[in-house]
């Protein structure tokens, strides 16, 4: 019986899309919780991350990576249609840095397109 549960959990993680509902379904199945309970936790977690980033605080996800808010400098760009130069103002931007473990694992793989 434990073998079937492991197989079910493995299948759930292999078929997860990148939409929030896909993640909620996979976690609910893997953890044997209701989708509503998992959705509430995922929503609260995303709200927490959102709040930290809005306040320009760093968010670290252990084993995954970290988000930081950085200031982008003002620069001169151009409109590709009119070829006119335009001034792009300074603004905050979010930078994501992968964890060392994931970077190391990705170096050993090739991307299938």
Backbone bond lengths (Angstrom), bond angles and torsions (degrees), N, CA, C in turn:
res aa  C-N    CA-C-N  psi(-1)  N-CA   C-N-CA  omega(-1)  CA-C   N-CA-C  phi
1 X - - - 1.447 - - 1.528 110.74 -
2 X 1.339 116.94 -39.99 1.457 120.44 178.48 1.520 110.41 -64.44
3 X 1.314 116.19 -33.31 1.475 121.48 178.67 1.529 110.63 -63.29
4 X 1.315 116.92 -41.44 1.466 121.20 179.39 1.526 110.52 -64.84
5 X 1.330 117.03 -38.54 1.459 121.13 179.60 1.533 110.35 -66.62
6 X 1.350 117.16 -40.31 1.458 121.25 177.79 1.523 110.68 -63.66
7 X 1.334 115.45 -42.21 1.462 120.88 179.83 1.526 110.29 -63.35
8 X 1.339 116.08 -41.75 1.455 121.96 179.73 1.537 110.10 -64.27
9 X 1.342 117.15 -42.53 1.464 121.48 179.43 1.521 110.83 -65.73
10 X 1.330 117.31 -41.39 1.456 121.26 179.35 1.530 110.08 -63.39
11 X 1.335 116.41 -43.96 1.459 121.17 179.48 1.523 110.13 -62.04
12 X 1.320 117.00 -40.36 1.467 121.07 -179.01 1.522 110.98 -62.77
13 X 1.323 117.91 -40.55 1.463 119.48 -178.71 1.523 111.83 -75.46
14 X 1.308 118.40 -26.88 1.461 121.25 -179.91 1.522 112.04 -73.87
15 X 1.320 117.79 -30.37 1.457 121.30 -173.57 1.527 113.87 -102.36
16 X 1.330 117.20 11.35 1.459 120.22 -177.01 1.519 110.22 -73.86
17 X 1.329 114.50 130.53 1.457 119.86 173.34 1.517 107.99 -84.00
18 X 1.303 117.16 -171.46 1.456 118.66 -178.98 1.523 113.37 -105.82
19 X 1.312 117.39 12.24 1.460 120.69 174.65 1.518 108.88 -84.90
20 X 1.332 115.88 155.17 1.461 119.84 -178.35 1.527 110.97 -60.21
21 X 1.320 117.97 -41.00 1.461 120.64 -178.40 1.526 110.97 -63.68
22 X 1.335 117.56 -34.66 1.463 120.81 177.52 1.523 110.80 -65.10
23 X 1.322 115.32 -41.31 1.464 120.35 179.32 1.525 109.84 -66.65
24 X 1.326 117.13 -41.91 1.471 121.56 179.08 1.526 109.81 -61.18
25 X 1.328 117.28 -46.65 1.477 120.51 179.47 1.527 111.47 -60.09
26 X 1.334 116.15 -46.37 1.464 120.27 -177.82 1.525 111.48 -64.00
27 X 1.322 117.10 -43.31 1.464 119.93 179.17 1.522 111.58 -67.76
28 X 1.318 117.33 -40.39 1.467 120.53 179.08 1.523 109.99 -61.13
29 X 1.320 116.04 -42.51 1.466 120.19 179.95 1.522 111.22 -68.84
30 X 1.320 115.93 -44.47 1.471 120.12 -177.25 1.528 111.77 -66.67
31 X 1.332 116.90 -40.86 1.462 121.23 -175.79 1.520 113.71 -93.01
32 X 1.335 116.13 -6.56 1.459 122.31 -179.78 1.539 111.48 61.57
33 X 1.343 115.52 44.04 1.452 122.86 174.20 1.525 108.25 -114.72
34 X 1.315 115.74 165.05 1.465 118.39 177.52 1.525 109.41 -73.17
35 X 1.327 115.72 152.74 1.459 120.48 178.87 1.527 111.19 -61.65
36 X 1.331 117.10 -36.23 1.462 121.03 179.90 1.527 111.62 -64.02
37 X 1.343 116.32 -41.68 1.467 120.04 178.68 1.524 110.70 -65.40
38 X 1.328 116.64 -44.86 1.459 121.02 -179.63 1.527 110.38 -65.54
39 X 1.328 116.54 -41.39 1.472 120.30 179.40 1.522 109.97 -61.16
40 X 1.329 117.55 -40.44 1.466 121.07 178.84 1.528 110.84 -62.27
41 X 1.316 117.06 -41.30 1.466 121.22 179.17 1.526 110.42 -67.99
42 X 1.321 117.57 -46.06 1.467 121.55 179.85 1.520 109.75 -61.90
43 X 1.322 117.90 -44.89 1.468 121.38 178.43 1.533 111.43 -60.39
44 X 1.330 116.73 -43.68 1.468 120.81 -179.95 1.535 110.23 -64.68
45 X 1.318 116.14 -39.63 1.463 120.75 -179.85 1.531 110.56 -66.05
46 X 1.321 116.49 -43.32 1.462 120.19 178.64 1.529 111.28 -66.68
47 X 1.322 117.47 -36.88 1.464 121.35 175.27 1.519 110.65 -62.35
48 X 1.327 116.17 -41.00 1.459 121.70 178.62 1.526 110.50 -61.00
49 X 1.334 116.87 -48.36 1.467 121.84 179.35 1.528 109.65 -62.22
50 X 1.328 116.65 -45.02 1.465 122.10 178.97 1.523 110.45 -57.01
51 X 1.316 116.90 -47.56 1.467 121.27 -179.76 1.512 112.68 -61.40
52 X 1.325 116.33 -42.76 1.470 120.21 178.88 1.522 110.53 -62.62
53 X 1.333 117.30 -44.99 1.464 120.48 -178.20 1.529 111.39 -67.78
54 X 1.328 117.59 -38.18 1.465 121.13 177.70 1.532 110.31 -61.38
55 X 1.340 116.53 -32.82 1.466 121.45 178.77 1.536 111.72 -89.39
56 X 1.337 116.49 12.80 1.476 123.32 178.35 1.527 113.12 59.79
57 X 1.329 116.47 33.39 1.460 121.36 177.17 1.525 109.37 -99.96
58 X 1.319 116.01 150.42 1.464 121.04 178.29 1.527 109.73 -76.17
59 X 1.323 115.64 142.84 1.464 121.71 176.18 1.524 107.60 -122.57
60 X 1.336 116.84 120.20 1.460 121.41 179.10 1.515 109.72 -110.45
61 X 1.320 115.69 130.20 1.458 121.83 175.36 1.522 106.33 -110.31
62 X 1.303 116.60 104.06 1.450 121.90 -174.38 1.526 111.38 -53.20
63 X 1.318 115.80 127.29 1.455 121.12 179.44 1.520 114.01 83.19
64 X 1.328 117.92 -5.31 1.464 121.52 -178.72 1.527 110.46 -116.88
65 X 1.325 116.73 -56.10 1.447 120.68 -179.73 1.510 111.10 158.59
66 X 1.333 115.72 -167.08 1.456 119.23 -179.00 1.522 111.00 -139.54
67 X 1.334 114.33 148.89 1.457 123.08 176.44 1.525 107.54 -106.72
68 X 1.332 116.31 135.54 1.457 121.51 175.24 1.521 108.28 -134.64
69 X 1.334 115.63 145.77 1.456 120.04 174.95 1.526 106.66 -95.08
70 X 1.316 115.39 123.58 1.466 122.14 179.69 1.517 108.71 -119.23
71 X 1.319 116.25 155.82 1.456 120.41 175.22 1.519 109.51 -93.61
72 X 1.311 116.77 126.56 1.462 121.59 174.34 1.520 107.82 -88.33
73 X 1.315 116.38 136.22 1.460 120.86 -179.82 1.524 110.43 -71.55
74 X 1.326 114.41 154.07 1.467 119.65 172.35 1.526 107.27 -67.26
75 X 1.314 116.50 146.93 1.456 119.28 -178.41 1.526 109.79 -152.70
76 X 1.310 114.11 167.47 1.455 120.30 177.15 1.517 108.12 -99.72
77 X 1.312 116.18 129.03 1.459 121.78 176.87 1.514 108.43 -122.75
78 X 1.321 115.62 -168.45 1.458 117.96 175.59 1.511 109.65 -147.27
79 X 1.314 114.92 151.76 1.453 122.18 177.51 1.526 106.56 -81.81
80 X 1.326 118.61 118.54 1.466 120.06 -176.15 1.529 113.99 -66.12
81 X 1.305 117.41 -20.16 1.466 119.76 -179.65 1.529 110.68 -84.17
82 X 1.355 115.66 -49.57 1.469 118.93 -176.70 1.523 112.71 -92.06
83 X 1.328 116.81 -13.03 1.470 123.19 -177.35 1.532 112.82 65.50
84 X 1.316 117.86 13.54 1.465 121.12 178.59 1.525 109.49 -83.17
85 X 1.336 114.65 144.60 1.457 120.28 176.01 1.520 109.04 -74.92
86 X 1.329 114.93 143.00 1.462 120.85 176.60 1.524 108.68 -134.52
87 X 1.304 115.87 149.40 1.461 120.71 177.06 1.533 108.30 -92.53
88 X 1.310 115.43 124.77 1.465 121.40 177.99 1.529 106.53 -100.91
89 X 1.330 118.08 118.83 1.469 120.50 -175.66 1.535 112.42 -71.46
90 X 1.321 114.92 159.71 1.465 120.90 174.11 1.517 108.14 -64.54
91 X 1.325 115.84 147.87 1.465 119.10 179.84 1.520 109.61 -161.52
92 X 1.326 117.49 157.02 1.461 119.72 176.10 1.531 110.73 -75.40
93 X 1.322 115.95 148.12 1.460 121.54 177.03 1.524 107.96 -142.50
94 X 1.316 115.83 152.00 1.464 120.79 -179.71 1.521 108.99 -95.77
95 X 1.329 115.40 131.34 1.461 121.44 177.53 1.527 107.46 -113.65
96 X 1.333 115.79 135.39 1.463 120.96 177.28 1.511 108.53 -113.75
97 X 1.325 116.66 131.66 1.459 122.11 178.07 1.524 108.41 -119.70
98 X 1.341 115.80 123.31 1.465 120.97 179.69 1.517 111.42 -67.88
99 X 1.325 116.14 153.08 1.454 120.23 174.89 1.525 109.59 -70.09
100 X 1.310 116.41 158.77 1.468 121.26 -179.87 1.524 110.99 -60.57
101 X 1.333 116.86 -38.67 1.473 120.71 -178.87 1.527 111.38 -61.53
102 X 1.330 116.68 -44.94 1.465 120.09 -178.82 1.525 110.24 -69.86
103 X 1.340 117.05 -41.36 1.468 119.31 178.02 1.526 110.79 -59.11
104 X 1.322 115.81 -43.49 1.467 120.73 179.85 1.527 110.75 -63.26
105 X 1.329 116.86 -44.45 1.468 121.17 179.88 1.530 111.07 -64.67
106 X 1.336 117.20 -38.50 1.462 120.74 -179.51 1.521 112.83 -69.38
107 X 1.327 117.15 -30.83 1.469 119.76 177.96 1.513 111.50 -61.94
108 X 1.318 116.55 -29.06 1.462 121.54 -177.09 1.524 112.69 -86.64
109 X 1.310 117.94 -4.72 1.472 121.17 -177.49 1.515 110.77 -111.44
110 X 1.325 114.39 160.10 1.453 120.00 171.26 1.523 107.01 -113.46
111 X 1.297 116.01 146.69 1.467 120.85 -178.08 1.517 109.07 -86.49
112 X 1.331 115.20 128.49 1.453 120.85 175.98 1.518 108.54 -94.11
113 X 1.317 116.62 127.61 1.472 119.08 -178.80 1.494 110.87 -108.75
